[in-house]
Amino acid sequence: MTLRRLLPSLPAGDVILAVGILLVEVFAATQARAGDGSFSAAIGGLPIPAWIALIIGSAVLVVRRHRPLAVLAVVVAAYAVWHLLGYADGPSLAIIVAMYGVGRYIADLRPSALAVIVATGVFVVVAFRDGDPMADIALAATVVPFLPWYIGRRVAARQERVRLLEERAELLERERATELRQVVEEERRSIARELH
């Protein structure tokens, strides 16, 4: 089976987004390690499990439109593994994009909200385990998961309204065309009657 059959057709923008997030996450992860050394030395010093977590956590974003819940699960798992291994500055940008994807592409509110709540629970547990300050824990429990999810929900609702308005406009146009045809047909019949 070819790779093209395994993966849905992927928009180039999603691939670019995933690569961009990977680059930003690698840069952020290596900044803490760079210290006085060079950036290239910090990249080379990034452990293989860290690379795997960053690559997987970013790569899955290419299917966020088709499998948003699975993408969120993988990204959250990569985040949890990152912190369990004791690395600093975890892959949080991918989480924001995954949360947006769940809000944007899952129409049913229940599974969408449940996924955000479960992911939030993971963030809070990881933050407590890492001994983060309460302000960071509060941020991990509120703004980070819910703001992108809410924005995704709002975008989805707006696009649905636009779609419904377009459908209504098309329906009105068809009705108007039908009425116009009926008027023309009635006028023809009237003229035909007058001629006979």
Buried (B, 14 or more C-beta within 10 A) or exposed (E): EEEEEEEEEBEEEBEEBBBEBBEBBBEBBBEEBBEEEEEEEBBEEBEEEBBEBBBBBBBBBBBBBBBBBEBBBBBBBBBBBBBEEEBEEBBBBBBBBBBBBBBBBBEEEEEBBBBBEEBBEBBBBBBEEBEBEEEBBEBBBEEBBBBBBBBBBEBBEEEEEEEEEEEEEEEEEEEEEEEEEEEEEEEEEEEEEEEE
